[in-house]
């Protein structure tokens, strides 16, 4: 038996990709639809419509409203370097911290781009650290200090514990360069 999708918007509305339609005597015609455009996902819910045609039309209007008036402001991109750290006894001198996903804020189209603050909080790090392993969080704050988003941060390469000979050579080079005196 073949499943038939009764959500007509899946075929007719650009970006629509799912959820649920329904009809009961009490609730009448209802629909919950998700749609994604330009990286922004919206959810529209319509309840109590007289028929399926009105339900579809009202849902499309809600989605149009959201897509026409709002957009995502990307603050940091997935994989973007957020800074470098040094870890004692690591095989790599400068370890890049990267965003695990895009950091975005919903804003009205045409609205001036705001300046946001970020707060990087690292876990207690122990070697080795594998590429993609969570090492802390990046917190996005507005001007008032309210948290807008929180993502995990990671490293973009495996970081191994250095061997004793290399550690000794690094210390010796630091001494020669006057960094440990």
Backbone as CSV, one residue per row, in Angstrom:
resi,resn,N_x,N_y,N_z,CA_x,CA_y,CA_z,C_x,C_y,C_z
1,UNK,0.832,-1.173,0.000,0.000,0.000,0.000,0.885,1.247,0.000
2,UNK,0.624,2.165,-0.899,1.413,3.379,-1.029,0.854,4.476,-0.130
3,UNK,1.776,5.161,0.592,1.361,6.286,1.429,1.104,7.501,0.552
4,UNK,0.007,8.197,0.802,-0.327,9.397,0.062,-0.210,10.575,1.014
5,UNK,0.572,11.573,0.622,0.744,12.759,1.437,-0.401,13.723,1.140
6,UNK,-1.197,14.041,2.164,-2.337,14.940,1.970,-1.940,16.410,2.131
7,UNK,-0.675,16.670,2.454,-0.202,18.042,2.588,0.184,18.561,1.209
8,UNK,-0.713,19.268,0.566,-0.503,19.772,-0.801,0.619,20.804,-0.866
9,UNK,0.887,21.471,0.242,1.937,22.490,0.235,3.316,21.897,-0.009
10,UNK,3.494,20.627,0.289,4.785,19.973,0.041,5.133,20.084,-1.442
11,UNK,4.136,19.981,-2.288,4.374,20.043,-3.737,4.291,21.464,-4.288
12,UNK,3.540,22.347,-3.649,3.269,23.650,-4.257,3.983,24.823,-3.599
13,UNK,4.458,24.666,-2.382,5.088,25.791,-1.685,6.601,25.583,-1.636
14,UNK,7.354,26.504,-2.194,8.811,26.402,-2.252,9.407,26.334,-0.849
15,UNK,10.120,25.257,-0.579,10.775,25.077,0.705,9.994,24.248,1.708
16,UNK,8.702,24.021,1.453,7.896,23.221,2.389,8.426,21.797,2.406
17,UNK,8.597,21.251,3.615,9.179,19.912,3.699,8.522,18.999,4.722
18,UNK,7.424,19.429,5.324,6.797,18.435,6.167,5.830,18.934,7.199
19,UNK,5.424,18.012,7.971,4.650,17.977,9.185,3.285,17.361,8.983
20,UNK,2.200,18.031,9.355,0.949,17.303,9.568,-0.267,18.087,9.107
21,UNK,-1.202,17.376,8.487,-2.527,17.926,8.204,-3.528,17.106,9.001
22,UNK,-4.706,17.675,9.183,-5.721,16.922,9.902,-7.073,17.590,9.826
23,UNK,-8.100,16.813,10.203,-9.463,17.330,10.212,-10.268,16.519,11.217
24,UNK,-10.934,17.222,12.121,-11.883,16.578,13.024,-13.123,17.470,13.080
25,UNK,-14.213,16.917,13.581,-15.445,17.702,13.689,-15.263,18.912,14.600
26,UNK,-14.507,18.758,15.679,-14.315,19.860,16.627,-13.253,20.855,16.171
27,UNK,-12.120,20.376,15.687,-11.003,21.256,15.321,-11.108,21.765,13.887
28,UNK,-11.931,21.140,13.099,-12.075,21.442,11.667,-10.762,21.141,10.941
29,UNK,-10.450,21.882,9.886,-9.258,21.609,9.082,-8.043,22.310,9.709
30,UNK,-7.005,21.520,9.966,-5.808,22.021,10.646,-4.557,21.612,9.876
31,UNK,-3.471,22.374,10.111,-2.218,22.046,9.441,-1.049,22.633,10.224
32,UNK,0.018,21.872,10.292,1.303,22.350,10.802,2.321,22.042,9.714
33,UNK,3.018,23.072,9.247,3.950,22.915,8.129,5.286,23.541,8.491
34,UNK,6.374,22.877,8.080,7.697,23.480,8.175,8.173,23.782,6.759
35,UNK,8.901,24.873,6.637,9.490,25.251,5.349,10.838,25.896,5.621
36,UNK,11.776,25.677,4.704,13.128,26.213,4.873,13.560,26.922,3.600
37,UNK,14.049,28.153,3.790,14.616,28.943,2.693,15.807,29.725,3.223
38,UNK,16.874,29.772,2.436,18.079,30.533,2.800,18.561,30.212,4.216
39,UNK,18.473,28.952,4.596,18.957,28.513,5.898,18.013,28.787,7.053
40,UNK,16.884,29.452,6.796,15.931,29.786,7.856,14.729,28.856,7.768
41,UNK,14.400,28.193,8.872,13.248,27.293,8.935,12.127,27.975,9.704
42,UNK,10.929,27.936,9.112,9.736,28.474,9.766,8.733,27.355,9.995
43,UNK,7.900,27.550,10.988,6.819,26.631,11.319,5.527,27.441,11.313
44,UNK,4.546,26.987,10.549,3.240,27.660,10.514,2.178,26.666,10.956
45,UNK,1.288,27.121,11.833,0.205,26.281,12.337,-1.111,27.009,12.128
46,UNK,-2.041,26.319,11.488,-3.374,26.875,11.238,-4.390,25.897,11.797
47,UNK,-5.356,26.415,12.535,-6.395,25.594,13.162,-7.780,26.136,12.821
48,UNK,-8.753,25.254,12.758,-10.157,25.649,12.680,-10.612,26.242,11.367
49,UNK,-10.004,25.848,10.266,-10.442,26.368,8.969,-11.619,25.548,8.435
50,UNK,-12.444,26.178,7.610,-13.665,25.544,7.102,-13.402,24.418,6.115
51,UNK,-12.305,24.532,5.339,-11.996,23.479,4.378,-10.490,23.447,4.106
52,UNK,-10.073,22.429,3.383,-8.654,22.234,3.111,-8.054,23.331,2.254
53,UNK,-8.824,23.892,1.344,-8.328,24.949,0.463,-7.991,26.203,1.275
54,UNK,-8.865,26.583,2.191,-8.611,27.749,3.046,-7.418,27.460,3.961
55,UNK,-7.374,26.257,4.509,-6.262,25.850,5.382,-4.933,26.016,4.650
56,UNK,-4.849,25.533,3.418,-3.609,25.638,2.649,-3.252,27.097,2.358
57,UNK,-4.235,27.876,1.981,-4.024,29.280,1.654,-3.534,30.068,2.876
58,UNK,-4.179,29.862,4.021,-3.793,30.562,5.249,-2.382,30.173,5.686
59,UNK,-2.061,28.901,5.550,-0.724,28.434,5.932,0.331,29.057,5.029
60,UNK,0.085,29.081,3.729,1.029,29.689,2.785,1.207,31.178,3.083
61,UNK,0.125,31.856,3.440,0.217,33.286,3.785,1.082,33.501,5.026
62,UNK,0.927,32.644,6.021,1.764,32.759,7.222,3.250,32.582,6.886
63,UNK,3.545,31.571,6.087,4.931,31.328,5.699,5.467,32.492,4.867
64,UNK,4.670,32.979,3.917,5.092,34.129,3.107,5.419,35.325,3.993
65,UNK,4.572,35.578,4.965,4.785,36.683,5.902,6.154,36.555,6.566
66,UNK,6.442,35.384,7.088,7.724,35.176,7.770,8.910,35.306,6.836
67,UNK,8.845,34.684,5.673,9.974,34.735,4.741,10.162,36.123,4.131
68,UNK,9.080,36.875,3.954,9.183,38.211,3.367,9.688,39.256,4.352
69,UNK,9.423,39.077,5.633,9.787,40.109,6.614,11.027,39.806,7.435
70,UNK,11.456,38.548,7.493,12.564,38.183,8.377,13.664,37.438,7.627
71,UNK,14.856,37.482,8.206,16.002,36.760,7.666,16.943,36.412,8.811
72,UNK,17.879,35.518,8.523,18.884,35.165,9.523,20.117,36.022,9.323
73,UNK,20.649,36.531,10.416,21.910,37.256,10.421,22.957,36.278,10.952
74,UNK,23.893,35.885,10.099,24.920,34.931,10.513,26.060,35.677,11.204
75,UNK,26.260,35.348,12.473,27.283,35.999,13.286,28.616,35.262,13.158
76,UNK,28.569,33.948,13.229,29.750,33.094,13.058,29.334,31.915,12.192
77,UNK,30.228,31.489,11.300,29.935,30.351,10.428,30.525,29.066,11.000
78,UNK,29.860,27.960,10.688,30.364,26.647,11.081,31.787,26.493,10.545
79,UNK,32.703,26.074,11.417,34.095,25.871,11.021,34.948,27.121,11.098
80,UNK,34.336,28.281,11.370,35.084,29.534,11.472,35.978,29.499,12.706
81,UNK,37.212,29.979,12.559,38.139,30.034,13.679,37.702,31.118,14.651
82,UNK,37.559,30.741,15.909,37.124,31.660,16.956,38.292,32.170,17.785
83,UNK,39.428,31.522,17.652,40.625,31.905,18.396,41.587,30.738,18.470
84,UNK,42.740,30.991,19.037,43.768,29.965,19.220,44.106,29.844,20.695
85,UNK,44.439,28.628,21.096,44.889,28.398,22.465,46.155,27.558,22.436
86,UNK,46.864,27.577,23.548,48.021,26.702,23.741,47.695,25.790,24.912
87,UNK,48.056,24.520,24.770,47.870,23.553,25.847,49.234,22.938,26.128
88,UNK,49.629,22.980,27.382,50.909,22.373,27.764,50.958,20.925,27.315
89,UNK,52.120,20.562,26.784,52.417,19.195,26.373,51.630,18.728,25.151
90,UNK,51.017,19.685,24.401,50.302,19.317,23.167,51.292,19.242,22.023
91,UNK,51.019,18.366,21.068,51.889,18.195,19.904,51.821,19.396,18.964
92,UNK,50.792,20.212,19.075,50.606,21.396,18.242,50.706,22.636,19.116
93,UNK,51.448,23.642,18.638,51.631,24.852,19.432,50.367,25.705,19.490
94,UNK,49.802,26.032,18.351,48.586,26.849,18.290,47.419,25.974,17.880
95,UNK,46.445,25.864,18.750,45.277,25.019,18.504,44.102,25.927,18.156
96,UNK,43.542,25.727,16.974,42.412,26.541,16.532,41.116,26.043,17.140
97,UNK,40.345,26.964,17.704,39.000,26.668,18.203,38.031,27.079,17.110
98,UNK,37.098,26.190,16.758,36.160,26.477,15.671,34.717,26.259,16.118
99,UNK,33.815,26.947,15.429,32.375,26.831,15.693,31.863,25.506,15.144
100,UNK,31.029,24.807,15.914,30.493,23.515,15.485,29.290,23.666,14.551
101,UNK,28.675,24.864,14.550,27.559,25.156,13.644,27.475,26.662,13.483
102,UNK,26.652,27.101,12.535,26.445,28.536,12.355,25.807,29.133,13.602
103,UNK,26.209,30.354,13.926,25.575,31.127,14.987,24.756,32.196,14.273
104,UNK,23.426,32.141,14.435,22.551,33.046,13.710,21.560,33.724,14.646
105,UNK,21.067,34.882,14.185,20.051,35.630,14.912,18.969,36.012,13.909
106,UNK,17.723,35.850,14.299,16.602,36.251,13.460,16.443,37.768,13.543
107,UNK,16.340,38.414,12.363,16.146,39.859,12.356,15.203,40.240,11.230
108,UNK,14.600,41.420,11.352,13.745,41.934,10.288,14.618,42.304,9.099
109,UNK,14.128,42.019,7.886,14.862,42.399,6.684,15.010,43.913,6.655
110,UNK,16.182,44.369,6.251,16.454,45.792,6.163,16.880,46.417,7.481
111,UNK,16.736,45.680,8.575,17.148,46.185,9.882,18.671,46.269,9.925
112,UNK,19.168,47.290,10.575,20.606,47.486,10.683,21.246,46.303,11.408
113,UNK,22.413,45.906,10.911,23.145,44.806,11.539,23.637,45.253,12.909
114,UNK,23.388,44.451,13.927,23.777,44.781,15.292,25.140,44.181,15.616
115,UNK,25.754,44.762,16.617,26.994,44.196,17.141,26.640,43.326,18.336
116,UNK,27.106,42.104,18.306,26.846,41.175,19.395,28.144,40.872,20.118
117,UNK,28.023,40.480,21.356,29.174,40.077,22.146,29.211,38.553,22.178
118,UNK,30.403,38.016,22.235,30.548,36.571,22.379,31.396,36.290,23.611
119,UNK,31.081,35.187,24.249,31.809,34.747,25.432,32.215,33.297,25.197
120,UNK,33.499,33.059,25.152,34.025,31.718,24.909,34.381,31.085,26.248
121,UNK,33.754,29.949,26.542,34.010,29.229,27.790,34.524,27.836,27.435
122,UNK,35.750,27.559,27.839,36.360,26.270,27.535,36.256,25.329,28.729
123,UNK,36.119,24.050,28.437,36.123,23.004,29.465,37.559,22.834,29.971
124,UNK,37.737,22.061,31.033,39.077,21.646,31.436,39.557,20.668,30.381
125,UNK,40.600,21.031,29.668,41.039,20.242,28.521,42.117,19.252,28.916
126,UNK,41.932,18.030,28.470,42.896,16.962,28.709,43.230,16.320,27.364
127,UNK,44.504,16.092,27.166,44.969,15.492,25.917,44.805,13.983,25.952
128,UNK,44.587,13.323,24.861,44.409,13.887,23.518,42.993,14.447,23.324
129,UNK,42.869,15.320,22.308,41.574,15.875,21.909,41.358,15.488,20.453
130,UNK,40.231,14.886,20.172,39.925,14.461,18.804,39.220,15.559,18.027
131,UNK,39.496,15.628,16.730,38.816,16.569,15.845,37.304,16.401,16.015
132,UNK,36.603,17.507,16.221,35.153,17.466,16.382,34.691,17.282,17.817
133,UNK,35.596,16.963,18.729,35.237,16.767,20.136,34.856,18.106,20.776
134,UNK,33.798,18.106,21.565,33.356,19.321,22.240,34.393,19.732,23.283
135,UNK,34.858,20.991,23.183,35.844,21.477,24.155,35.321,22.679,24.952
136,UNK,34.112,23.120,24.649,33.549,24.256,25.362,32.348,24.818,24.632
137,UNK,32.012,26.072,24.954,30.843,26.722,24.365,31.152,28.156,23.980
138,UNK,30.498,28.611,22.923,30.496,30.012,22.545,29.090,30.524,22.839
139,UNK,29.005,31.579,23.638,27.717,32.146,24.021,27.581,33.489,23.321
140,UNK,26.462,33.690,22.636,26.172,34.931,21.945,25.262,35.779,22.824
141,UNK,25.663,37.030,23.047,24.934,37.938,23.937,24.527,39.208,23.198
142,UNK,23.369,39.761,23.564,22.973,41.058,23.017,23.597,42.170,23.858
143,UNK,23.261,43.422,23.546,23.841,44.570,24.253,23.522,44.595,25.742
144,UNK,22.452,43.911,26.130,22.031,43.906,27.531,22.572,42.708,28.309
145,UNK,23.344,41.859,27.633,23.899,40.681,28.284,22.983,39.474,28.265
146,UNK,21.873,39.562,27.512,20.959,38.425,27.394,21.529,37.396,26.422
147,UNK,21.451,36.130,26.801,21.949,35.061,25.943,20.994,34.842,24.779
148,UNK,21.531,34.921,23.554,20.737,34.711,22.349,20.949,33.322,21.760
149,UNK,22.145,32.796,21.924,22.469,31.489,21.362,23.650,30.921,22.128
150,UNK,23.776,29.623,22.072,24.896,28.937,22.711,25.225,27.742,21.835
151,UNK,26.472,27.670,21.380,26.890,26.550,20.550,28.117,25.894,21.161
152,UNK,28.327,24.649,20.784,29.551,23.983,21.211,30.682,24.404,20.277
153,UNK,31.886,24.404,20.825,33.078,24.676,20.024,33.967,23.439,20.066
154,UNK,34.806,23.339,19.058,35.623,22.150,18.898,36.977,22.543,18.297
155,UNK,37.764,21.563,17.965,39.033,21.789,17.267,38.919,21.161,15.875
156,UNK,39.702,21.689,14.928,39.589,21.194,13.556,40.656,20.183,13.181
157,UNK,41.396,19.700,14.182,42.372,18.627,13.948,42.579,17.844,15.239
158,UNK,43.070,16.629,15.114,43.398,15.831,16.297,44.589,16.467,17.011
159,UNK,44.497,16.596,18.327,45.585,17.151,19.131,46.076,16.033,20.050
160,UNK,47.307,15.644,19.843,47.880,14.536,20.616,48.802,15.089,21.705
161,UNK,49.082,14.260,22.665,50.051,14.601,23.705,51.438,14.429,23.099
162,UNK,52.278,15.428,23.286,53.620,15.389,22.721,54.496,14.405,23.503
163,UNK,55.539,13.901,22.838,56.446,12.985,23.532,57.462,13.783,24.345
164,UNK,58.104,13.152,25.272,59.001,13.808,26.242,60.178,14.494,25.568
165,UNK,60.705,13.934,24.484,61.833,14.543,23.787,61.417,15.883,23.170
166,UNK,60.281,15.918,22.512,59.806,17.172,21.915,59.500,18.221,22.986
167,UNK,58.950,17.786,24.105,58.668,18.724,25.204,59.978,19.325,25.702
168,UNK,61.002,18.483,25.880,62.310,18.950,26.331,62.892,19.948,25.331
169,UNK,62.805,19.659,24.035,63.344,20.552,23.010,62.608,21.897,23.000
170,UNK,61.295,21.883,23.182,60.529,23.138,23.227,60.953,23.985,24.420
171,UNK,61.141,23.359,25.573,61.582,24.090,26.761,62.982,24.663,26.525
172,UNK,63.866,23.888,25.940,65.229,24.334,25.654,65.202,25.532,24.702
173,UNK,64.387,25.488,23.662,64.268,26.612,22.720,63.716,27.848,23.418
174,UNK,62.745,27.653,24.311,62.203,28.796,25.075,63.281,29.422,25.959
175,UNK,64.127,28.596,26.550,65.214,29.094,27.403,66.202,29.891,26.557
176,UNK,66.577,29.339,25.396,67.523,30.005,24.512,66.959,31.345,24.027
177,UNK,65.676,31.389,23.758,65.037,32.630,23.298,64.724,33.589,24.429
178,UNK,65.036,33.200,25.662,64.831,34.078,26.807,63.397,34.130,27.298
179,UNK,62.562,33.187,26.877,61.139,33.221,27.262,60.886,32.602,28.630
180,UNK,61.802,31.825,29.148,61.594,31.183,30.455,62.510,31.739,31.539
181,UNK,63.203,32.801,31.261,64.146,33.357,32.238,63.442,34.391,33.093
